[in-house]
Amino acid sequence: MKSSNIGGQAVLEGIMMRNGGKYSVAVRRTDGEIVVDVQDYNSIIPWKTPLKIPFIRGIFNFVDSLVLGMKTLMFSASFFEEEEEELLTEEEAAKREKTEKLIMNLTVVSAVVIAVAIFMVLPYFLSSFVEKYTSSRALMTVFEGVIRVAIFLLYIYLISRTKDIKRTFMYHGAEHKCINCIEHGLELNVENVRRSSKQHKRCGTSFLFFVMIVSIIFCFFITAESQVLRVVIRIALLPLIAGVSYEIIRLAGNSDNTFINLLSKPGMWVQNMTTKEPDDDMIEVGIRAVEEVFDWQTWQKENLR
């Protein structure tokens, strides 16, 4: 299966799709109308070279995804605010936009800090409780990795129980189904999308799972005696871990190699928790998001026939 390189994410009652230099956000409003916003995609860094260097590009792509994800989430949420939209002057509108951008940046930074604390630092300190039972550094590293994966899976399970997240996961399923439909050479319509798979090897869930696994491998090489230094090194290695994980997920999305497919299986299994079967209305939203930024018919003619 050839990769179309189109990707996206679920937002509140909608789907964002990105293709090259453009992205679209399609949102189903409460009155049933699908609202679509198409924008140029700009990286957080003005230079193109770092985005082409293996292992380096993954770091910037990860940060870009966080920023774009938060921006599109805020856009989709704006359709469901309870307060009536007030008329603003140009100066007031500019001030509000600046404030919202600041809030978005602070939210992204806060999310990263919290994620590092929960998924990197906390597992290390929890694993240190077994230090009195064994002197094996390898065993402690494996135990730390098991705790990290367990926390990750528990987190996904808990958030999937909420109503809003369930619907978001349904839109996540619709996003995957649309991409799978295209990449398997089918016409992009509701019927074909419905019977396509809700799992995809290039999914962000799989990326995060690879981050967990790669971090375990990297931690084997941390031999510092100081506990503080061990934590600092773990945090310092995160960009490199993200870079390696990105290359793995990129390779998986462009390969049907048996070993690569086997390597992708755990992440695909975790996707059963983060994707749900969408209804036809959600699929329609996904199709709109795709067609605004991607000429799937031309792509299929050039790549699959």
Order of alpha helices (4+ residues) and beta strands (2+ residues): beta-beta-beta-beta-alpha-alpha-alpha-alpha-alpha-alpha-alpha-alpha-alpha-alpha-alpha-alpha
